[in-house]
Amino acid sequence: MSNQQDKPAPTDKTLNNDTSPTKEIYVSTDIEADGPIPGPHSMLSIGSAAYLEDKTLLATFSANLELLPEASAHPQTTEWWDRNRRAYRKTRVNMESPEVAMKRYVE
């Protein structure tokens, strides 16, 4: 087994044997939820888009999530969703478990 202390820490120029500097990637994420606190309330959907600095789109992700079994909707958030039923309905199609969706998110 090699001694990890003998190896220098990777830098932006040595990762993946690449000699060019690492490019910045910007990720914009939006979630919809049925309340303000994770756990007592459920995240209904998540979406992200990754861009380079020059605004080149690299990737997108979206998922509608099943409700947490122990969670309940917050009354004020429910009032908002009641006024925005069409948007709410869009979060309730093709749902998947949060565990599956979050694993997909990091892949």
Buried (B, 14 or more C-beta within 10 A) or exposed (E): EEEEEEEEEEEEEEEEEEEEEEEEEEEEEEEBBBBEEEEBBBBBBBBBBBBEEEEEEEEEBEBBBBBBEEBEBBEEBEEEBEEEEEEBEBBEEEBEEBEEBBEEBEE
